[in-house]
Amino acid sequence: MSVALNPIQARRVNGTLRRPDMFYVYDDGTESDKSSDKILTADCADNSTQTKENPRQRLTIPKCLITPRRKLKRGKLKLMDWKKYHRLSVIYAFIEELERDYPAICTVSVIGKSVEGRDIKMLKISNSNADNSGVWLDACIHSREWITVAVITYIADMIVKNFHTLSSAVTSKDWHIIPVLNPDGYEYTHTHERMWRKNRARYGGECVGVDLNRNFSYGWGQLTGEDGSSDEPNHIFYRGPTPFSEPETIAVRDTILASITPFKVFISFHSYYELIIFPWGNRQDPCPDYLHLLEGGAVMARVTPRNT
């Protein structure tokens, strides 16, 4: 059963958002920058510091003042904003800059490689409390849906820069944010074909691409046509030769299964419709958490953007 909720009184977001906290990111770095990042610290309310020498260390930082610790080098600045769409290098530089400036709560990791060998990077935002539950947010699994990258990076920016003022409903979560799940396709839409949707996998000696959204194992291949998938490589809904045949979907599966944090939320951002869709998609029966998902989806659909 697939349920779709249209937003109620949705407003069009003003393309000229006024943001006094506009920030910058580097488009490259010097050797001195890299060496200085071996030990990362953050100033805290009690004048102590949090040191990230051991990435597995579980720390609780309830009152840590999350503030940038480095001065920007004006000669190497590249603007990161939400007034235009950015290339993959700028998006990755943005999350890496968050890690460098907010090391107490931010960690960037590579969860896998794409078909063409590009890194699939994930930003994790966490206060390192062992009792946290996990939230998964990914964008751009369909490479032409650029706005999803803008939305998810905006969410990351707001959480990180306001972390010490947010409620425990937000700060008690481990946020796993993948801004570009399909990096090959995303770059291809910038350089060759704007409306390319799939990854850049090659089957039959040519690049036909796989619809990564239909390459996961659950219910794989059960439905065909507009509501399902296709076994034809040239079809826009081509699901691939087998479940998890693509390195991008393997990266999602392996990251979640290897996590010691239990995931409570999984949201994949798309931009084709103004809809909130939740399971089931391959059957008519309601899923076990149908009422909770319906209630949560209805609340999300009622939210309208605030003027900023």
MARBA-341630 format. One record per residue (C-alpha): residue in one letter; x, y, z. Coordinates in pm, 1 decimal, padded with zeros to 6 digits. Layout:
% MARBA-341630
+------+----------+----------+----------+
| resn |       px |       py |       pz |
+------+----------+----------+----------+
|    a |        X |        Y |        Z |
...
+------+----------+----------+----------+
This chain:
% MARBA-341630
+------+----------+----------+----------+
| resn |       px |       py |       pz |
+------+----------+----------+----------+
|    m |  00000.0 |  00000.0 |  00000.0 |
|    s |  00149.4 |  00329.8 | -00105.4 |
|    v |  00011.6 |  00641.5 |  00062.2 |
|    a |  00085.9 |  00987.6 | -00073.0 |
|    l |  00013.9 |  01307.8 |  00116.4 |
|    n | -00004.5 |  01641.1 | -00060.9 |
|    p |  00126.6 |  01940.2 |  00135.4 |
|    i | -00147.2 |  02159.3 |  00277.6 |
|    q | -00120.2 |  02526.7 |  00189.8 |
|    a |  00231.2 |  02478.2 |  00063.8 |
|    r |  00415.8 |  02798.0 | -00017.8 |
|    r |  00674.0 |  02849.5 | -00280.3 |
|    v |  01009.6 |  02909.8 | -00115.7 |
|    n |  01148.6 |  03249.1 | -00200.4 |
|    g |  01459.3 |  03205.8 | -00411.9 |
|    t |  01623.2 |  03503.5 | -00243.5 |
|    l |  01636.4 |  03389.6 |  00115.2 |
|    r |  01793.2 |  03647.7 |  00342.2 |
|    r |  02043.3 |  03469.6 |  00557.4 |
|    p |  02264.9 |  03673.5 |  00786.9 |
|    d |  02461.0 |  03359.2 |  00867.3 |
|    m |  02580.9 |  03300.8 |  00509.7 |
|    f |  02895.8 |  03094.0 |  00522.6 |
|    y |  03183.0 |  02998.7 |  00296.9 |
|    v |  03370.5 |  02680.9 |  00212.1 |
|    y |  03712.5 |  02606.1 |  00068.2 |
|    d |  03743.4 |  02460.3 | -00278.2 |
|    d |  04087.7 |  02322.6 | -00197.5 |
|    g |  04326.9 |  02301.4 |  00096.8 |
|    t |  04693.0 |  02339.6 |  00179.7 |
|    e |  04917.4 |  02084.3 |  00342.3 |
|    s |  04919.7 |  02292.9 |  00658.7 |
|    d |  04540.2 |  02274.5 |  00668.9 |
|    k |  04550.1 |  01896.0 |  00645.9 |
|    s |  04811.7 |  01854.3 |  00916.2 |
|    s |  04622.8 |  02078.7 |  01154.7 |
|    d |  04317.5 |  01853.7 |  01130.7 |
|    k |  04482.0 |  01548.9 |  01287.3 |
|    i |  04353.1 |  01648.4 |  01631.2 |
|    l |  04024.2 |  01837.9 |  01638.4 |
|    t |  03896.4 |  02029.1 |  01938.5 |
|    a |  03591.2 |  02232.1 |  02034.4 |
|    d |  03559.3 |  02490.2 |  02310.3 |
|    c |  03300.2 |  02404.0 |  02573.2 |
|    a |  03095.0 |  02591.9 |  02828.2 |
|    d |  03317.4 |  02485.1 |  03117.0 |
|    n |  03630.8 |  02610.0 |  02934.0 |
|    s |  03736.9 |  02252.8 |  02864.4 |
|    t |  03775.4 |  02096.5 |  02520.9 |
|    q |  03647.7 |  01791.9 |  02341.5 |
|    t |  03919.6 |  01612.8 |  02145.8 |
|    k |  03842.9 |  01379.7 |  01856.3 |
|    e |  04154.8 |  01163.4 |  01852.7 |
|    n |  03958.5 |  00838.6 |  01874.8 |
|    p |  03661.8 |  00834.3 |  01632.7 |
|    r |  03499.9 |  00546.9 |  01824.5 |
|    q |  03494.4 |  00732.4 |  02154.6 |
|    r |  03140.5 |  00799.6 |  02278.0 |
|    l |  03117.4 |  01145.3 |  02431.8 |
|    t |  02827.6 |  01339.3 |  02579.0 |
|    i |  02851.6 |  01715.0 |  02524.9 |
|    p |  02523.6 |  01859.2 |  02656.1 |
|    k |  02643.1 |  02218.5 |  02693.4 |
|    c |  02923.3 |  02238.9 |  02444.2 |
|    l |  02934.8 |  02570.1 |  02262.4 |
|    i |  02937.5 |  02469.9 |  01898.1 |
|    t |  03130.6 |  02750.0 |  01732.6 |
|    p |  03380.7 |  02760.9 |  01444.6 |
|    r |  03739.6 |  02730.5 |  01563.4 |
|    r |  03927.4 |  02849.9 |  01254.7 |
|    k |  03955.4 |  03180.0 |  01072.7 |
|    l |  03856.6 |  03179.1 |  00707.6 |
|    k |  04130.3 |  03230.9 |  00449.9 |
|    r |  03989.1 |  03491.3 |  00216.3 |
|    g |  04217.1 |  03394.4 | -00068.5 |
|    k |  04062.2 |  03048.8 | -00102.7 |
|    l |  03695.9 |  03112.8 | -00038.7 |
|    k |  03420.6 |  02971.6 | -00251.3 |
|    l |  03064.8 |  03070.3 | -00177.4 |
|    m |  02825.6 |  02798.8 | -00061.3 |
|    d |  02470.2 |  02921.6 | -00051.8 |
|    w |  02117.4 |  02815.9 | -00142.4 |
|    k |  02058.4 |  03062.6 | -00423.7 |
|    k |  02202.3 |  02837.0 | -00693.0 |
|    y |  02290.6 |  02472.8 | -00753.9 |
|    h |  02645.3 |  02360.7 | -00685.3 |
|    r |  02874.3 |  02094.6 | -00825.7 |
|    l |  02976.7 |  01785.6 | -00631.4 |
|    s |  03313.4 |  01930.3 | -00526.3 |
|    v |  03144.7 |  02227.5 | -00358.1 |
|    i |  02889.4 |  02007.6 | -00181.1 |
|    y |  03162.6 |  01783.2 | -00045.5 |
|    a |  03374.3 |  02082.2 |  00055.1 |
|    f |  03073.7 |  02215.1 |  00246.0 |
|    i |  03029.2 |  01904.0 |  00463.7 |
|    e |  03405.6 |  01874.7 |  00514.9 |
|    e |  03412.9 |  02234.2 |  00632.7 |
|    l |  03138.4 |  02157.2 |  00882.7 |
|    e |  03352.7 |  01872.5 |  01015.3 |
|    r |  03657.2 |  02098.5 |  01050.2 |
|    d |  03468.5 |  02383.4 |  01215.9 |
|    y |  03238.5 |  02173.5 |  01437.1 |
|    p |  03447.2 |  01864.2 |  01518.9 |
|    a |  03259.6 |  01793.8 |  01843.2 |
|    i |  02946.2 |  01694.1 |  01654.6 |
|    c |  03039.6 |  01644.7 |  01286.9 |
|    t |  03213.4 |  01353.9 |  01115.3 |
|    v |  03250.5 |  01298.8 |  00741.4 |
|    s |  03312.8 |  00949.3 |  00608.6 |
|    v |  03316.7 |  00769.0 |  00274.8 |
|    i |  03054.3 |  00494.7 |  00281.9 |
|    g |  03133.5 |  00356.6 | -00062.8 |
|    k |  03235.8 |  00423.9 | -00420.9 |
|    s |  03016.3 |  00489.1 | -00721.9 |
|    v |  03029.5 |  00295.7 | -01048.7 |
|    e |  03283.7 |  00542.8 | -01184.6 |
|    g |  03486.4 |  00546.9 | -00863.4 |
|    r |  03362.6 |  00866.1 | -00699.2 |
|    d |  03334.5 |  00882.3 | -00321.7 |
|    i |  02988.9 |  00858.8 | -00165.7 |
|    k |  03029.8 |  01081.6 |  00137.6 |
|    m |  02818.6 |  01095.5 |  00450.9 |
|    l |  02798.2 |  01367.1 |  00715.7 |
|    k |  02716.3 |  01237.3 |  01062.8 |
|    i |  02590.7 |  01486.9 |  01320.6 |
|    s |  02590.5 |  01349.4 |  01673.3 |
|    n |  02659.0 |  01438.0 |  02035.1 |
|    s |  02807.3 |  01087.1 |  02066.4 |
|    n |  02556.1 |  00973.1 |  02326.3 |
|    a |  02534.3 |  00594.4 |  02318.8 |
|    d |  02157.9 |  00608.2 |  02375.3 |
|    n |  02088.9 |  00800.4 |  02054.2 |
|    s |  01873.4 |  00656.4 |  01779.5 |
|    g |  01963.5 |  00693.6 |  01412.6 |
|    v |  01811.8 |  00911.4 |  01140.5 |
|    w |  01898.4 |  00851.8 |  00774.4 |
|    l |  01853.8 |  01129.8 |  00517.6 |
|    d |  01968.6 |  01087.5 |  00159.2 |
|    a |  01928.3 |  01301.6 | -00150.0 |
|    c |  01986.3 |  01280.4 | -00523.0 |
|    i |  01938.5 |  00907.1 | -00567.4 |
|    h |  01780.9 |  01031.5 | -00891.4 |
|    s |  02054.6 |  01252.8 | -01026.7 |
|    r |  01842.0 |  01515.1 | -01200.4 |
|    e |  01661.8 |  01607.8 | -00878.3 |
|    w |  01903.4 |  01883.5 | -00780.8 |
|    i |  01672.4 |  02056.6 | -00536.2 |
|    t |  01698.8 |  01759.9 | -00298.8 |
|    v |  02070.1 |  01832.5 | -00254.5 |
|    a |  01990.7 |  02193.9 | -00167.5 |
|    v |  01725.2 |  02086.2 |  00084.1 |
|    i |  01940.3 |  01830.4 |  00261.2 |
|    t |  02246.5 |  02056.1 |  00286.7 |
|    y |  02027.1 |  02333.1 |  00423.5 |
|    i |  01895.9 |  02093.3 |  00689.0 |
|    a |  02252.0 |  01993.4 |  00779.2 |
|    d |  02360.1 |  02356.9 |  00805.9 |
|    m |  02067.1 |  02447.8 |  01032.9 |
|    i |  02117.6 |  02149.3 |  01264.5 |
|    v |  02491.5 |  02199.8 |  01302.5 |
|    k |  02492.2 |  02576.0 |  01350.5 |
|    n |  02201.4 |  02572.2 |  01595.7 |
|    f |  02281.2 |  02244.2 |  01769.4 |
|    h |  02328.1 |  02386.3 |  02119.4 |
|    t |  01987.8 |  02561.4 |  02107.0 |
|    l |  01781.5 |  02277.7 |  01960.0 |
|    s |  01551.8 |  02052.0 |  02159.0 |
|    s |  01652.9 |  01705.3 |  02271.0 |
|    a |  01418.3 |  01564.4 |  02006.3 |
|    v |  01684.8 |  01673.0 |  01757.0 |
|    t |  02006.5 |  01648.2 |  01955.6 |
|    s |  01932.0 |  01295.7 |  02084.0 |
|    k |  01963.0 |  01159.0 |  01730.0 |
|    d |  02258.2 |  01046.2 |  01522.1 |
|    w |  02193.8 |  01221.6 |  01190.7 |
|    h |  02332.9 |  01035.7 |  00888.7 |
|    i |  02314.1 |  01272.6 |  00591.6 |
|    i |  02414.5 |  01169.0 |  00239.0 |
|    p |  02384.7 |  01481.3 |  00020.7 |
|    v |  02452.1 |  01305.0 | -00312.0 |
|    l |  02383.1 |  00931.3 | -00323.1 |
|    n |  02429.8 |  00917.1 | -00700.3 |
|    p |  02746.2 |  01124.7 | -00758.7 |
|    d |  02816.0 |  00996.4 | -01112.4 |
|    g |  02469.3 |  01081.6 | -01234.1 |
|    y |  02476.7 |  01416.4 | -01054.0 |
|    e |  02797.2 |  01521.9 | -01228.6 |
|    y |  02664.6 |  01392.0 | -01560.2 |
|    t |  02356.4 |  01612.9 | -01531.4 |
|    h |  02586.9 |  01913.7 | -01491.9 |
|    t |  02817.1 |  01829.7 | -01783.5 |
|    h |  02615.6 |  01633.3 | -02041.0 |
|    e |  02246.7 |  01556.1 | -02000.3 |
|    r |  02047.7 |  01764.7 | -01754.0 |
|    m |  01758.6 |  01517.0 | -01721.3 |
|    w |  01967.0 |  01201.7 | -01666.5 |
|    r |  01805.2 |  01007.5 | -01382.2 |
|    k |  01993.1 |  00680.9 | -01324.5 |
|    n |  02348.1 |  00595.4 | -01223.8 |
|    r |  02617.2 |  00542.1 | -01490.6 |
|    a |  02634.3 |  00162.3 | -01490.2 |
|    r |  02730.1 | -00018.2 | -01810.5 |
|    y |  02543.7 | -00327.9 | -01922.9 |
|    g |  02562.0 | -00486.9 | -02266.0 |
|    g |  02869.3 | -00285.5 | -02353.7 |
|    e |  02701.1 |  00053.5 | -02317.6 |
|    c |  02612.9 |  00292.8 | -02040.8 |
|    v |  02244.3 |  00236.0 | -01975.0 |
|    g |  02230.5 |  00320.0 | -01605.2 |
|    v |  02027.3 |  00164.4 | -01324.8 |
|    d |  01741.3 |  00333.1 | -01140.8 |
|    l |  01894.8 |  00304.6 | -00794.3 |
|    n |  01559.3 |  00365.4 | -00630.6 |
|    r |  01448.3 |  00027.8 | -00772.2 |
|    n |  01766.5 | -00168.4 | -00705.7 |
|    f |  01700.8 | -00255.9 | -00340.1 |
|    s |  01609.3 | -00613.0 | -00255.2 |
|    y |  01272.5 | -00586.7 | -00082.4 |
|    g |  00998.6 | -00653.0 | -00335.2 |
|    w |  01253.3 | -00631.8 | -00617.1 |
|    g |  01091.8 | -00688.8 | -00955.6 |
|    q |  00744.1 | -00760.1 | -00818.1 |
|    l |  00576.3 | -00468.5 | -00995.5 |
|    t |  00636.2 | -00344.0 | -01348.4 |
|    g |  00533.4 | -00039.5 | -01546.4 |
|    e |  00476.4 |  00311.2 | -01408.5 |
|    d |  00414.9 |  00181.2 | -01055.8 |
|    g |  00709.1 | -00056.3 | -01050.3 |
|    s |  01027.9 | -00122.6 | -01244.5 |
|    s |  01157.8 | -00260.7 | -01571.6 |
|    d |  01398.6 | -00535.3 | -01674.7 |
|    e |  01483.5 | -00346.8 | -01995.2 |
|    p |  01826.3 | -00177.8 | -01961.5 |
|    n |  01725.6 |  00122.7 | -02170.9 |
|    h |  01409.7 |  00185.3 | -01967.4 |
|    i |  01408.3 |  00479.0 | -01725.8 |
|    f |  01293.5 |  00241.7 | -01448.1 |
|    y |  01557.6 | -00025.9 | -01515.5 |
|    r |  01605.9 | -00206.1 | -01184.9 |
|    g |  01938.0 | -00368.5 | -01267.4 |
|    p |  02019.8 | -00736.2 | -01328.4 |
|    t |  01991.3 | -00833.7 | -00960.4 |
|    p |  01903.7 | -00671.2 | -00627.2 |
|    f |  02194.6 | -00464.3 | -00494.5 |
|    s |  02382.2 | -00499.5 | -00820.1 |
|    e |  02501.7 | -00139.0 | -00787.5 |
|    p |  02773.6 | -00010.0 | -00552.4 |
|    e |  02560.6 |  00288.8 | -00453.9 |
|    t |  02278.7 |  00077.3 | -00309.0 |
|    i |  02531.2 | -00160.4 | -00154.8 |
|    a |  02680.8 |  00139.0 |  00029.4 |
|    v |  02341.5 |  00221.9 |  00181.7 |
|    r |  02273.9 | -00137.8 |  00284.2 |
|    d |  02614.3 | -00202.1 |  00436.3 |
|    t |  02628.0 |  00128.5 |  00625.5 |
|    i |  02293.1 |  00070.2 |  00791.6 |
|    l |  02351.7 | -00297.5 |  00871.5 |
|    a |  02695.3 | -00224.6 |  01017.3 |
|    s |  02570.7 |  00054.6 |  01242.9 |
|    i |  02553.3 | -00006.3 |  01617.2 |
|    t |  02291.3 |  00268.3 |  01639.8 |
|    p |  01933.8 |  00151.2 |  01575.8 |
|    f |  01772.6 |  00349.3 |  01295.5 |
|    k |  01425.0 |  00488.0 |  01367.3 |
|    v |  01387.2 |  00715.4 |  01062.9 |
|    f |  01476.7 |  00664.4 |  00696.4 |
|    i |  01387.0 |  00942.9 |  00452.6 |
|    s |  01494.3 |  00959.1 |  00090.5 |
|    f |  01433.9 |  01300.6 | -00064.4 |
|    h |  01285.3 |  01330.7 | -00413.4 |
|    s |  01146.1 |  01623.7 | -00607.6 |
|    y |  00913.4 |  01496.0 | -00878.7 |
|    y |  00588.3 |  01542.3 | -00683.9 |
|    e |  00484.7 |  01735.2 | -00375.0 |
|    l |  00415.8 |  01409.5 | -00196.0 |
|    i |  00505.8 |  01218.8 |  00117.7 |
|    i |  00507.6 |  00847.8 |  00035.3 |
|    f |  00549.9 |  00560.2 |  00278.2 |
|    p |  00513.5 |  00177.4 |  00261.3 |
|    w |  00386.0 | -00040.3 |  00133.5 |
|    g |  00449.4 |  00021.3 | -00234.5 |
|    n |  00424.0 | -00339.6 | -00351.3 |
|    r |  00098.0 | -00445.2 | -00187.1 |
|    q | -00241.9 | -00312.1 | -00082.2 |
|    d | -00222.9 | -00414.0 |  00284.8 |
|    p | -00138.0 | -00144.0 |  00539.4 |
|    c |  00207.5 | -00168.5 |  00695.4 |
|    p |  00240.6 | -00239.1 |  01071.5 |
|    d |  00310.0 |  00127.6 |  01154.6 |
|    y |  00053.6 |  00267.3 |  00911.9 |
|    l | -00128.0 |  00494.3 |  01159.0 |
|    h |  00193.4 |  00641.2 |  01300.2 |
|    l |  00330.4 |  00704.7 |  00952.3 |
|    l |  00003.0 |  00859.4 |  00839.7 |
|    e | -00002.5 |  01088.6 |  01141.5 |
|    g |  00360.2 |  01189.7 |  01096.5 |
|    g |  00315.5 |  01244.8 |  00724.6 |
|    a |  00010.1 |  01462.7 |  00783.8 |
|    v |  00203.5 |  01681.1 |  01028.8 |
|    m |  00489.9 |  01716.9 |  00781.5 |
|    a |  00250.9 |  01809.4 |  00501.3 |
|    r |  00096.6 |  02089.5 |  00707.7 |
|    v |  00427.6 |  02259.1 |  00776.2 |
|    t |  00484.4 |  02571.4 |  00567.8 |
|    p |  00822.0 |  02746.7 |  00523.8 |
|    r |  00893.4 |  03029.1 |  00763.5 |
|    n |  00998.6 |  03366.2 |  00628.9 |
|    t |  01367.4 |  03414.9 |  00706.9 |
+------+----------+----------+----------+
